[in-house]
Amino acid sequence: MGRASEWGDIIAPPTFPVTFRDENADTGSMLRDLGVDISRILHGDEKAGRSGPMAFVVREMAVTDGENEIVCRVRHITVVRL
């Protein structure tokens, strides 16, 4: 069906990249290795402000198609109060 469409392939919905998760990635372990106190993690939409300085831990993954072309990037941001 996808190849018969005007785009010539299957089209994924805009929210599809959210389904990509590295199930082998231990985010907690990575943060501990960075010396992060897990109790100081905030929701990613928080802004710097009254609670003091913050650090942003950014992990990014590129998703490629069958021709190894990047079709999207998935970014995970963890905000840590210092």
N, CA, C and O atoms as a Maestro MAE file, in Angstrom:
{
 s_m_m2io_version
 :::
 2.0.0
}

f_m_ct {
 s_m_title
 :::
 protein
 m_atom[328] {
  # First column is atom index #
  i_m_mmod_type
  r_m_x_coord
  r_m_y_coord
  r_m_z_coord
  i_m_residue_number
  s_m_chain_name
  s_m_pdb_residue_name
  s_m_pdb_atom_name
  i_m_atomic_number
  :::
  1 25 0.808 -1.196 0.000 1 A "MET " " N  " 7
  2 3 0.000 0.000 0.000 1 A "MET " " CA " 6
  3 2 0.854 1.266 0.000 1 A "MET " " C  " 6
  4 15 0.550 2.221 -0.715 1 A "MET " " O  " 8
  5 25 1.933 1.276 0.807 2 A "GLY " " N  " 7
  6 3 2.781 2.458 0.901 2 A "GLY " " CA " 6
  7 2 3.435 2.808 -0.414 2 A "GLY " " C  " 6
  8 15 3.519 3.984 -0.769 2 A "GLY " " O  " 8
  9 25 3.905 1.800 -1.153 3 A "ARG " " N  " 7
  10 3 4.588 2.072 -2.423 3 A "ARG " " CA " 6
  11 2 3.629 2.657 -3.458 3 A "ARG " " C  " 6
  12 15 4.062 3.337 -4.389 3 A "ARG " " O  " 8
  13 25 2.338 2.401 -3.304 4 A "ALA " " N  " 7
  14 3 1.353 2.933 -4.240 4 A "ALA " " CA " 6
  15 2 0.974 4.377 -3.905 4 A "ALA " " C  " 6
  16 15 0.296 5.031 -4.698 4 A "ALA " " O  " 8
  17 25 1.396 4.884 -2.749 5 A "SER " " N  " 7
  18 3 1.052 6.250 -2.361 5 A "SER " " CA " 6
  19 2 1.868 7.251 -3.183 5 A "SER " " C  " 6
  20 15 2.819 6.874 -3.867 5 A "SER " " O  " 8
  21 25 1.494 8.505 -3.110 6 A "GLU " " N  " 7
  22 3 2.226 9.532 -3.861 6 A "GLU " " CA " 6
  23 2 3.663 9.698 -3.371 6 A "GLU " " C  " 6
  24 15 4.493 10.260 -4.086 6 A "GLU " " O  " 8
  25 25 3.977 9.211 -2.147 7 A "TRP " " N  " 7
  26 3 5.334 9.310 -1.610 7 A "TRP " " CA " 6
  27 2 6.163 8.070 -1.928 7 A "TRP " " C  " 6
  28 15 7.382 8.079 -1.755 7 A "TRP " " O  " 8
  29 25 5.517 7.015 -2.387 8 A "GLY " " N  " 7
  30 3 6.231 5.813 -2.800 8 A "GLY " " CA " 6
  31 2 6.688 4.910 -1.676 8 A "GLY " " C  " 6
  32 15 7.473 3.989 -1.902 8 A "GLY " " O  " 8
  33 25 6.210 5.158 -0.470 9 A "ASP " " N  " 7
  34 3 6.610 4.321 0.654 9 A "ASP " " CA " 6
  35 2 5.628 4.531 1.800 9 A "ASP " " C  " 6
  36 15 4.712 5.349 1.711 9 A "ASP " " O  " 8
  37 25 5.831 3.789 2.860 10 A "ILE " " N  " 7
  38 3 4.994 3.933 4.040 10 A "ILE " " CA " 6
  39 2 5.375 5.221 4.754 10 A "ILE " " C  " 6
  40 15 6.560 5.515 4.912 10 A "ILE " " O  " 8
  41 25 4.394 5.983 5.181 11 A "ILE " " N  " 7
  42 3 4.624 7.238 5.872 11 A "ILE " " CA " 6
  43 2 4.286 7.043 7.347 11 A "ILE " " C  " 6
  44 15 3.194 6.586 7.684 11 A "ILE " " O  " 8
  45 25 5.215 7.389 8.215 12 A "ALA " " N  " 7
  46 3 5.000 7.267 9.658 12 A "ALA " " CA " 6
  47 2 4.360 8.542 10.195 12 A "ALA " " C  " 6
  48 15 4.625 9.628 9.680 12 A "ALA " " O  " 8
  49 25 3.522 8.424 11.224 13 A "PRO " " N  " 7
  50 3 2.931 9.623 11.830 13 A "PRO " " CA " 6
  51 2 4.010 10.444 12.539 13 A "PRO " " C  " 6
  52 15 5.053 9.895 12.895 13 A "PRO " " O  " 8
  53 25 3.785 11.750 12.752 14 A "PRO " " N  " 7
  54 3 4.798 12.618 13.363 14 A "PRO " " CA " 6
  55 2 5.264 12.151 14.746 14 A "PRO " " C  " 6
  56 15 6.393 12.437 15.146 14 A "PRO " " O  " 8
  57 25 4.413 11.441 15.472 15 A "THR " " N  " 7
  58 3 4.786 10.995 16.817 15 A "THR " " CA " 6
  59 2 5.562 9.680 16.811 15 A "THR " " C  " 6
  60 15 5.968 9.210 17.874 15 A "THR " " O  " 8
  61 25 5.774 9.084 15.659 16 A "PHE " " N  " 7
  62 3 6.427 7.775 15.566 16 A "PHE " " CA " 6
  63 2 7.815 7.719 16.209 16 A "PHE " " C  " 6
  64 15 8.121 6.721 16.862 16 A "PHE " " O  " 8
  65 25 8.678 8.744 16.058 17 A "PRO " " N  " 7
  66 3 10.010 8.655 16.668 17 A "PRO " " CA " 6
  67 2 9.996 8.464 18.181 17 A "PRO " " C  " 6
  68 15 10.978 7.985 18.749 17 A "PRO " " O  " 8
  69 25 8.905 8.828 18.840 18 A "VAL " " N  " 7
  70 3 8.819 8.651 20.286 18 A "VAL " " CA " 6
  71 2 8.897 7.170 20.646 18 A "VAL " " C  " 6
  72 15 9.263 6.831 21.771 18 A "VAL " " O  " 8
  73 25 8.559 6.285 19.712 19 A "THR " " N  " 7
  74 3 8.592 4.851 19.999 19 A "THR " " CA " 6
  75 2 10.006 4.300 20.056 19 A "THR " " C  " 6
  76 15 10.207 3.180 20.526 19 A "THR " " O  " 8
  77 25 11.002 5.067 19.584 20 A "PHE " " N  " 7
  78 3 12.382 4.600 19.614 20 A "PHE " " CA " 6
  79 2 12.978 4.843 20.991 20 A "PHE " " C  " 6
  80 15 13.108 5.981 21.441 20 A "PHE " " O  " 8
  81 25 13.329 3.769 21.635 21 A "ARG " " N  " 7
  82 3 13.985 3.863 22.934 21 A "ARG " " CA " 6
  83 2 15.092 2.830 22.955 21 A "ARG " " C  " 6
  84 15 14.929 1.717 22.457 21 A "ARG " " O  " 8
  85 25 16.192 3.199 23.522 22 A "ASP " " N  " 7
  86 3 17.284 2.250 23.679 22 A "ASP " " CA " 6
  87 2 17.036 1.486 24.960 22 A "ASP " " C  " 6
  88 15 17.405 1.939 26.044 22 A "ASP " " O  " 8
  89 25 16.412 0.327 24.839 23 A "GLU " " N  " 7
  90 3 16.051 -0.465 26.008 23 A "GLU " " CA " 6
  91 2 17.280 -0.935 26.780 23 A "GLU " " C  " 6
  92 15 17.176 -1.279 27.957 23 A "GLU " " O  " 8
  93 25 18.439 -0.955 26.131 24 A "ASN " " N  " 7
  94 3 19.669 -1.374 26.808 24 A "ASN " " CA " 6
  95 2 20.329 -0.229 27.573 24 A "ASN " " C  " 6
  96 15 21.213 -0.455 28.399 24 A "ASN " " O  " 8
  97 25 19.892 1.003 27.293 25 A "ALA " " N  " 7
  98 3 20.502 2.160 27.956 25 A "ALA " " CA " 6
  99 2 19.983 2.244 29.390 25 A "ALA " " C  " 6
  100 15 18.775 2.269 29.621 25 A "ALA " " O  " 8
  101 25 20.887 2.285 30.326 26 A "ASP " " N  " 7
  102 3 20.533 2.438 31.733 26 A "ASP " " CA " 6
  103 2 20.772 3.899 32.096 26 A "ASP " " C  " 6
  104 15 21.868 4.276 32.510 26 A "ASP " " O  " 8
  105 25 19.739 4.710 31.937 27 A "THR " " N  " 7
  106 3 19.872 6.144 32.182 27 A "THR " " CA " 6
  107 2 20.302 6.414 33.614 27 A "THR " " C  " 6
  108 15 21.137 7.285 33.859 27 A "THR " " O  " 8
  109 25 19.738 5.675 34.560 28 A "GLY " " N  " 7
  110 3 20.112 5.861 35.963 28 A "GLY " " CA " 6
  111 2 21.597 5.618 36.174 28 A "GLY " " C  " 6
  112 15 22.258 6.379 36.881 28 A "GLY " " O  " 8
  113 25 22.124 4.566 35.568 29 A "SER " " N  " 7
  114 3 23.542 4.242 35.685 29 A "SER " " CA " 6
  115 2 24.394 5.337 35.048 29 A "SER " " C  " 6
  116 15 25.419 5.731 35.603 29 A "SER " " O  " 8
  117 25 23.970 5.828 33.882 30 A "MET " " N  " 7
  118 3 24.713 6.885 33.213 30 A "MET " " CA " 6
  119 2 24.768 8.137 34.082 30 A "MET " " C  " 6
  120 15 25.819 8.767 34.199 30 A "MET " " O  " 8
  121 25 23.635 8.500 34.692 31 A "LEU " " N  " 7
  122 3 23.598 9.686 35.531 31 A "LEU " " CA " 6
  123 2 24.448 9.508 36.784 31 A "LEU " " C  " 6
  124 15 25.123 10.443 37.215 31 A "LEU " " O  " 8
  125 25 24.421 8.313 37.372 32 A "ARG " " N  " 7
  126 3 25.269 8.051 38.546 32 A "ARG " " CA " 6
  127 2 26.741 8.165 38.167 32 A "ARG " " C  " 6
  128 15 27.541 8.714 38.925 32 A "ARG " " O  " 8
  129 25 27.100 7.642 36.984 33 A "ASP " " N  " 7
  130 3 28.488 7.748 36.513 33 A "ASP " " CA " 6
  131 2 28.913 9.207 36.340 33 A "ASP " " C  " 6
  132 15 30.088 9.541 36.491 33 A "ASP " " O  " 8
  133 25 27.943 10.073 36.021 34 A "LEU " " N  " 7
  134 3 28.230 11.497 35.877 34 A "LEU " " CA " 6
  135 2 28.227 12.218 37.227 34 A "LEU " " C  " 6
  136 15 28.489 13.419 37.296 34 A "LEU " " O  " 8
  137 25 27.928 11.474 38.303 35 A "GLY " " N  " 7
  138 3 27.897 12.071 39.631 35 A "GLY " " CA " 6
  139 2 26.613 12.815 39.943 35 A "GLY " " C  " 6
  140 15 26.600 13.685 40.814 35 A "GLY " " O  " 8
  141 25 25.526 12.488 39.244 36 A "VAL " " N  " 7
  142 3 24.246 13.172 39.425 36 A "VAL " " CA " 6
  143 2 23.485 12.541 40.589 36 A "VAL " " C  " 6
  144 15 23.350 11.320 40.667 36 A "VAL " " O  " 8
  145 25 22.991 13.385 41.487 37 A "ASP " " N  " 7
  146 3 22.099 12.946 42.565 37 A "ASP " " CA " 6
  147 2 20.714 12.789 41.938 37 A "ASP " " C  " 6
  148 15 20.085 13.779 41.564 37 A "ASP " " O  " 8
  149 25 20.242 11.557 41.823 38 A "ILE " " N  " 7
  150 3 18.977 11.262 41.124 38 A "ILE " " CA " 6
  151 2 17.806 12.058 41.710 38 A "ILE " " C  " 6
  152 15 16.860 12.376 40.989 38 A "ILE " " O  " 8
  153 25 17.856 12.383 43.006 39 A "SER " " N  " 7
  154 3 16.755 13.125 43.633 39 A "SER " " CA " 6
  155 2 16.689 14.569 43.142 39 A "SER " " C  " 6
  156 15 15.734 15.280 43.455 39 A "SER " " O  " 8
  157 25 17.682 15.011 42.383 40 A "ARG " " N  " 7
  158 3 17.722 16.394 41.912 40 A "ARG " " CA " 6
  159 2 17.318 16.538 40.443 40 A "ARG " " C  " 6
  160 15 17.512 17.591 39.835 40 A "ARG " " O  " 8
  161 25 16.752 15.461 39.880 41 A "ILE " " N  " 7
  162 3 16.309 15.498 38.480 41 A "ILE " " CA " 6
  163 2 14.948 16.176 38.395 41 A "ILE " " C  " 6
  164 15 14.067 15.934 39.220 41 A "ILE " " O  " 8
  165 25 14.789 17.030 37.384 42 A "LEU " " N  " 7
  166 3 13.545 17.756 37.155 42 A "LEU " " CA " 6
  167 2 12.931 17.347 35.829 42 A "LEU " " C  " 6
  168 15 13.590 16.725 34.996 42 A "LEU " " O  " 8
  169 25 11.678 17.695 35.637 43 A "HIS " " N  " 7
  170 3 11.006 17.481 34.359 43 A "HIS " " CA " 6
  171 2 11.697 18.331 33.300 43 A "HIS " " C  " 6
  172 15 12.110 19.453 33.590 43 A "HIS " " O  " 8
  173 25 11.829 17.826 32.092 44 A "GLY " " N  " 7
  174 3 12.574 18.500 31.031 44 A "GLY " " CA " 6
  175 2 12.041 19.844 30.592 44 A "GLY " " C  " 6
  176 15 12.750 20.587 29.914 44 A "GLY " " O  " 8
  177 25 10.801 20.186 30.957 45 A "ASP " " N  " 7
  178 3 10.246 21.476 30.558 45 A "ASP " " CA " 6
  179 2 10.565 22.585 31.551 45 A "ASP " " C  " 6
  180 15 10.262 23.749 31.292 45 A "ASP " " O  " 8
  181 25 11.168 22.242 32.679 46 A "GLU " " N  " 7
  182 3 11.494 23.268 33.685 46 A "GLU " " CA " 6
  183 2 12.527 24.242 33.127 46 A "GLU " " C  " 6
  184 15 13.353 23.870 32.294 46 A "GLU " " O  " 8
  185 25 12.476 25.466 33.581 47 A "LYS " " N  " 7
  186 3 13.431 26.490 33.146 47 A "LYS " " CA " 6
  187 2 14.327 26.874 34.328 47 A "LYS " " C  " 6
  188 15 13.945 26.704 35.486 47 A "LYS " " O  " 8
  189 25 15.514 27.389 34.026 48 A "ALA " " N  " 7
  190 3 16.395 27.869 35.089 48 A "ALA " " CA " 6
  191 2 15.693 28.992 35.829 48 A "ALA " " C  " 6
  192 15 14.981 29.792 35.223 48 A "ALA " " O  " 8
  193 25 15.890 29.050 37.115 49 A "GLY " " N  " 7
  194 3 15.203 30.092 37.866 49 A "GLY " " CA " 6
  195 2 15.548 30.075 39.331 49 A "GLY " " C  " 6
  196 15 16.711 29.936 39.709 49 A "GLY " " O  " 8
  197 25 14.532 30.217 40.154 50 A "ARG " " N  " 7
  198 3 14.706 30.375 41.595 50 A "ARG " " CA " 6
  199 2 15.404 29.210 42.275 50 A "ARG " " C  " 6
  200 15 15.998 29.397 43.337 50 A "ARG " " O  " 8
  201 25 15.353 28.028 41.709 51 A "SER " " N  " 7
  202 3 15.959 26.862 42.365 51 A "SER " " CA " 6
  203 2 17.479 26.809 42.170 51 A "SER " " C  " 6
  204 15 18.136 25.921 42.712 51 A "SER " " O  " 8
  205 25 18.035 27.737 41.413 52 A "GLY " " N  " 7
  206 3 19.477 27.787 41.239 52 A "GLY " " CA " 6
  207 2 19.929 27.254 39.893 52 A "GLY " " C  " 6
  208 15 19.117 27.028 38.995 52 A "GLY " " O  " 8
  209 25 21.262 27.050 39.761 53 A "PRO " " N  " 7
  210 3 21.796 26.593 38.473 53 A "PRO " " CA " 6
  211 2 21.368 25.175 38.134 53 A "PRO " " C  " 6
  212 15 21.101 24.360 39.018 53 A "PRO " " O  " 8
  213 25 21.308 24.898 36.841 54 A "MET " " N  " 7
  214 3 20.891 23.583 36.365 54 A "MET " " CA " 6
  215 2 21.840 23.085 35.289 54 A "MET " " C  " 6
  216 15 22.468 23.874 34.584 54 A "MET " " O  " 8
  217 25 21.936 21.787 35.172 55 A "ALA " " N  " 7
  218 3 22.705 21.162 34.101 55 A "ALA " " CA " 6
  219 2 21.734 20.374 33.234 55 A "ALA " " C  " 6
  220 15 20.741 19.842 33.730 55 A "ALA " " O  " 8
  221 25 22.023 20.301 31.938 56 A "PHE " " N  " 7
  222 3 21.189 19.552 31.013 56 A "PHE " " CA " 6
  223 2 22.010 18.401 30.452 56 A "PHE " " C  " 6
  224 15 23.051 18.615 29.831 56 A "PHE " " O  " 8
  225 25 21.537 17.178 30.674 57 A "VAL " " N  " 7
  226 3 22.173 15.990 30.109 57 A "VAL " " CA " 6
  227 2 21.376 15.642 28.858 57 A "VAL " " C  " 6
  228 15 20.197 15.300 28.946 57 A "VAL " " O  " 8
  229 25 22.016 15.729 27.694 58 A "VAL " " N  " 7
  230 3 21.327 15.527 26.424 58 A "VAL " " CA " 6
  231 2 21.855 14.255 25.756 58 A "VAL " " C  " 6
  232 15 23.060 14.101 25.558 58 A "VAL " " O  " 8
  233 25 20.931 13.344 25.410 59 A "ARG " " N  " 7
  234 3 21.275 12.157 24.632 59 A "ARG " " CA " 6
  235 2 20.510 12.257 23.333 59 A "ARG " " C  " 6
  236 15 19.318 12.562 23.333 59 A "ARG " " O  " 8
  237 25 21.184 12.002 22.225 60 A "GLU " " N  " 7
  238 3 20.527 12.105 20.927 60 A "GLU " " CA " 6
  239 2 20.809 10.860 20.104 60 A "GLU " " C  " 6
  240 15 21.921 10.331 20.117 60 A "GLU " " O  " 8
  241 25 19.791 10.398 19.388 61 A "MET " " N  " 7
  242 3 19.919 9.223 18.536 61 A "MET " " CA " 6
  243 2 19.411 9.580 17.144 61 A "MET " " C  " 6
  244 15 18.349 10.187 17.005 61 A "MET " " O  " 8
  245 25 20.164 9.207 16.115 62 A "ALA " " N  " 7
  246 3 19.729 9.417 14.734 62 A "ALA " " CA " 6
  247 2 19.036 8.145 14.248 62 A "ALA " " C  " 6
  248 15 19.541 7.041 14.447 62 A "ALA " " O  " 8
  249 25 17.888 8.307 13.617 63 A "VAL " " N  " 7
  250 3 17.135 7.183 13.049 63 A "VAL " " CA " 6
  251 2 17.309 7.241 11.541 63 A "VAL " " C  " 6
  252 15 17.080 8.285 10.929 63 A "VAL " " O  " 8
  253 25 17.715 6.122 10.933 64 A "THR " " N  " 7
  254 3 17.971 6.086 9.496 64 A "THR " " CA " 6
  255 2 16.989 5.176 8.774 64 A "THR " " C  " 6
  256 15 16.366 4.302 9.377 64 A "THR " " O  " 8
  257 25 16.866 5.401 7.472 65 A "ASP " " N  " 7
  258 3 16.012 4.554 6.646 65 A "ASP " " CA " 6
  259 2 16.844 3.435 6.018 65 A "ASP " " C  " 6
  260 15 18.006 3.243 6.378 65 A "ASP " " O  " 8
  261 25 16.259 2.713 5.098 66 A "GLY " " N  " 7
  262 3 16.934 1.595 4.446 66 A "GLY " " CA " 6
  263 2 18.167 1.977 3.659 66 A "GLY " " C  " 6
  264 15 19.040 1.138 3.439 66 A "GLY " " O  " 8
  265 25 18.258 3.229 3.230 67 A "GLU " " N  " 7
  266 3 19.426 3.718 2.493 67 A "GLU " " CA " 6
  267 2 20.429 4.415 3.415 67 A "GLU " " C  " 6
  268 15 21.357 5.073 2.944 67 A "GLU " " O  " 8
  269 25 20.241 4.269 4.718 68 A "ASN " " N  " 7
  270 3 21.105 4.861 5.734 68 A "ASN " " CA " 6
  271 2 21.048 6.390 5.752 68 A "ASN " " C  " 6
  272 15 21.988 7.048 6.198 68 A "ASN " " O  " 8
  273 25 19.932 6.952 5.260 69 A "GLU " " N  " 7
  274 3 19.714 8.399 5.325 69 A "GLU " " CA " 6
  275 2 19.021 8.720 6.647 69 A "GLU " " C  " 6
  276 15 18.097 8.013 7.051 69 A "GLU " " O  " 8
  277 25 19.457 9.772 7.314 70 A "ILE " " N  " 7
  278 3 18.815 10.167 8.574 70 A "ILE " " CA " 6
  279 2 17.421 10.695 8.277 70 A "ILE " " C  " 6
  280 15 17.254 11.606 7.465 70 A "ILE " " O  " 8
  281 25 16.417 10.119 8.937 71 A "VAL " " N  " 7
  282 3 15.036 10.555 8.745 71 A "VAL " " CA " 6
  283 2 14.520 11.343 9.940 71 A "VAL " " C  " 6
  284 15 13.568 12.112 9.809 71 A "VAL " " O  " 8
  285 25 15.136 11.160 11.101 72 A "CYS " " N  " 7
  286 3 14.789 11.965 12.269 72 A "CYS " " CA " 6
  287 2 15.845 11.777 13.345 72 A "CYS " " C  " 6
  288 15 16.656 10.851 13.303 72 A "CYS " " O  " 8
  289 25 15.809 12.672 14.295 73 A "ARG " " N  " 7
  290 3 16.675 12.571 15.463 73 A "ARG " " CA " 6
  291 2 15.777 12.540 16.698 73 A "ARG " " C  " 6
  292 15 14.807 13.292 16.789 73 A "ARG " " O  " 8
  293 25 16.104 11.673 17.637 74 A "VAL " " N  " 7
  294 3 15.353 11.569 18.884 74 A "VAL " " CA " 6
  295 2 16.253 12.110 19.982 74 A "VAL " " C  " 6
  296 15 17.383 11.650 20.147 74 A "VAL " " O  " 8
  297 25 15.765 13.072 20.722 75 A "ARG " " N  " 7
  298 3 16.565 13.716 21.758 75 A "ARG " " CA " 6
  299 2 15.893 13.526 23.121 75 A "ARG " " C  " 6
  300 15 14.693 13.756 23.275 75 A "ARG " " O  " 8
  301 25 16.687 13.104 24.099 76 A "HIS " " N  " 7
  302 3 16.231 12.959 25.480 76 A "HIS " " CA " 6
  303 2 17.011 13.976 26.309 76 A "HIS " " C  " 6
  304 15 18.241 14.011 26.270 76 A "HIS " " O  " 8
  305 25 16.281 14.802 27.060 77 A "ILE " " N  " 7
  306 3 16.937 15.809 27.874 77 A "ILE " " CA " 6
  307 2 16.580 15.560 29.338 77 A "ILE " " C  " 6
  308 15 15.406 15.455 29.693 77 A "ILE " " O  " 8
  309 25 17.599 15.470 30.173 78 A "THR " " N  " 7
  310 3 17.396 15.342 31.615 78 A "THR " " CA " 6
  311 2 17.934 16.612 32.256 78 A "THR " " C  " 6
  312 15 19.075 17.006 32.016 78 A "THR " " O  " 8
  313 25 17.101 17.250 33.075 79 A "VAL " " N  " 7
  314 3 17.492 18.480 33.742 79 A "VAL " " CA " 6
  315 2 17.848 18.143 35.180 79 A "VAL " " C  " 6
  316 15 17.082 17.476 35.875 79 A "VAL " " O  " 8
  317 25 19.020 18.608 35.631 80 A "VAL " " N  " 7
  318 3 19.499 18.317 36.988 80 A "VAL " " CA " 6
  319 2 19.765 19.623 37.713 80 A "VAL " " C  " 6
  320 15 20.509 20.472 37.222 80 A "VAL " " O  " 8
  321 25 19.153 19.788 38.889 81 A "ARG " " N  " 7
  322 3 19.471 20.959 39.732 81 A "ARG " " CA " 6
  323 2 20.832 20.719 40.352 81 A "ARG " " C  " 6
  324 15 21.087 19.648 40.902 81 A "ARG " " O  " 8
  325 25 21.700 21.701 40.267 82 A "LEU " " N  " 7
  326 3 23.046 21.562 40.836 82 A "LEU " " CA " 6
  327 2 23.086 22.025 42.279 82 A "LEU " " C  " 6
  328 15 24.140 21.979 42.913 82 A "LEU " " O  " 8
  :::
 }
 m_bond[327] {
  # First column is bond index #
  i_m_from
  i_m_to
  i_m_order
  :::
  1 1 2 1
  2 2 3 1
  3 3 4 2
  4 3 5 1
  5 5 6 1
  6 6 7 1
  7 7 8 2
  8 7 9 1
  9 9 10 1
  10 10 11 1
  11 11 12 2
  12 11 13 1
  13 13 14 1
  14 14 15 1
  15 15 16 2
  16 15 17 1
  17 17 18 1
  18 18 19 1
  19 19 20 2
  20 19 21 1
  21 21 22 1
  22 22 23 1
  23 23 24 2
  24 23 25 1
  25 25 26 1
  26 26 27 1
  27 27 28 2
  28 27 29 1
  29 29 30 1
  30 30 31 1
  31 31 32 2
  32 31 33 1
  33 33 34 1
  34 34 35 1
  35 35 36 2
  36 35 37 1
  37 37 38 1
  38 38 39 1
  39 39 40 2
  40 39 41 1
  41 41 42 1
  42 42 43 1
  43 43 44 2
  44 43 45 1
  45 45 46 1
  46 46 47 1
  47 47 48 2
  48 47 49 1
  49 49 50 1
  50 50 51 1
  51 51 52 2
  52 51 53 1
  53 53 54 1
  54 54 55 1
  55 55 56 2
  56 55 57 1
  57 57 58 1
  58 58 59 1
  59 59 60 2
  60 59 61 1
  61 61 62 1
  62 62 63 1
  63 63 64 2
  64 63 65 1
  65 65 66 1
  66 66 67 1
  67 67 68 2
  68 67 69 1
  69 69 70 1
  70 70 71 1
  71 71 72 2
  72 71 73 1
  73 73 74 1
  74 74 75 1
  75 75 76 2
  76 75 77 1
  77 77 78 1
  78 78 79 1
  79 79 80 2
  80 79 81 1
  81 81 82 1
  82 82 83 1
  83 83 84 2
  84 83 85 1
  85 85 86 1
  86 86 87 1
  87 87 88 2
  88 87 89 1
  89 89 90 1
  90 90 91 1
  91 91 92 2
  92 91 93 1
  93 93 94 1
  94 94 95 1
  95 95 96 2
  96 95 97 1
  97 97 98 1
  98 98 99 1
  99 99 100 2
  100 99 101 1
  101 101 102 1
  102 102 103 1
  103 103 104 2
  104 103 105 1
  105 105 106 1
  106 106 107 1
  107 107 108 2
  108 107 109 1
  109 109 110 1
  110 110 111 1
  111 111 112 2
  112 111 113 1
  113 113 114 1
  114 114 115 1
  115 115 116 2
  116 115 117 1
  117 117 118 1
  118 118 119 1
  119 119 120 2
  120 119 121 1
  121 121 122 1
  122 122 123 1
  123 123 124 2
  124 123 125 1
  125 125 126 1
  126 126 127 1
  127 127 128 2
  128 127 129 1
  129 129 130 1
  130 130 131 1
  131 131 132 2
  132 131 133 1
  133 133 134 1
  134 134 135 1
  135 135 136 2
  136 135 137 1
  137 137 138 1
  138 138 139 1
  139 139 140 2
  140 139 141 1
  141 141 142 1
  142 142 143 1
  143 143 144 2
  144 143 145 1
  145 145 146 1
  146 146 147 1
  147 147 148 2
  148 147 149 1
  149 149 150 1
  150 150 151 1
  151 151 152 2
  152 151 153 1
  153 153 154 1
  154 154 155 1
  155 155 156 2
  156 155 157 1
  157 157 158 1
  158 158 159 1
  159 159 160 2
  160 159 161 1
  161 161 162 1
  162 162 163 1
  163 163 164 2
  164 163 165 1
  165 165 166 1
  166 166 167 1
  167 167 168 2
  168 167 169 1
  169 169 170 1
  170 170 171 1
  171 171 172 2
  172 171 173 1
  173 173 174 1
  174 174 175 1
  175 175 176 2
  176 175 177 1
  177 177 178 1
  178 178 179 1
  179 179 180 2
  180 179 181 1
  181 181 182 1
  182 182 183 1
  183 183 184 2
  184 183 185 1
  185 185 186 1
  186 186 187 1
  187 187 188 2
  188 187 189 1
  189 189 190 1
  190 190 191 1
  191 191 192 2
  192 191 193 1
  193 193 194 1
  194 194 195 1
  195 195 196 2
  196 195 197 1
  197 197 198 1
  198 198 199 1
  199 199 200 2
  200 199 201 1
  201 201 202 1
  202 202 203 1
  203 203 204 2
  204 203 205 1
  205 205 206 1
  206 206 207 1
  207 207 208 2
  208 207 209 1
  209 209 210 1
  210 210 211 1
  211 211 212 2
  212 211 213 1
  213 213 214 1
  214 214 215 1
  215 215 216 2
  216 215 217 1
  217 217 218 1
  218 218 219 1
  219 219 220 2
  220 219 221 1
  221 221 222 1
  222 222 223 1
  223 223 224 2
  224 223 225 1
  225 225 226 1
  226 226 227 1
  227 227 228 2
  228 227 229 1
  229 229 230 1
  230 230 231 1
  231 231 232 2
  232 231 233 1
  233 233 234 1
  234 234 235 1
  235 235 236 2
  236 235 237 1
  237 237 238 1
  238 238 239 1
  239 239 240 2
  240 239 241 1
  241 241 242 1
  242 242 243 1
  243 243 244 2
  244 243 245 1
  245 245 246 1
  246 246 247 1
  247 247 248 2
  248 247 249 1
  249 249 250 1
  250 250 251 1
  251 251 252 2
  252 251 253 1
  253 253 254 1
  254 254 255 1
  255 255 256 2
  256 255 257 1
  257 257 258 1
  258 258 259 1
  259 259 260 2
  260 259 261 1
  261 261 262 1
  262 262 263 1
  263 263 264 2
  264 263 265 1
  265 265 266 1
  266 266 267 1
  267 267 268 2
  268 267 269 1
  269 269 270 1
  270 270 271 1
  271 271 272 2
  272 271 273 1
  273 273 274 1
  274 274 275 1
  275 275 276 2
  276 275 277 1
  277 277 278 1
  278 278 279 1
  279 279 280 2
  280 279 281 1
  281 281 282 1
  282 282 283 1
  283 283 284 2
  284 283 285 1
  285 285 286 1
  286 286 287 1
  287 287 288 2
  288 287 289 1
  289 289 290 1
  290 290 291 1
  291 291 292 2
  292 291 293 1
  293 293 294 1
  294 294 295 1
  295 295 296 2
  296 295 297 1
  297 297 298 1
  298 298 299 1
  299 299 300 2
  300 299 301 1
  301 301 302 1
  302 302 303 1
  303 303 304 2
  304 303 305 1
  305 305 306 1
  306 306 307 1
  307 307 308 2
  308 307 309 1
  309 309 310 1
  310 310 311 1
  311 311 312 2
  312 311 313 1
  313 313 314 1
  314 314 315 1
  315 315 316 2
  316 315 317 1
  317 317 318 1
  318 318 319 1
  319 319 320 2
  320 319 321 1
  321 321 322 1
  322 322 323 1
  323 323 324 2
  324 323 325 1
  325 325 326 1
  326 326 327 1
  327 327 328 2
  :::
 }
}
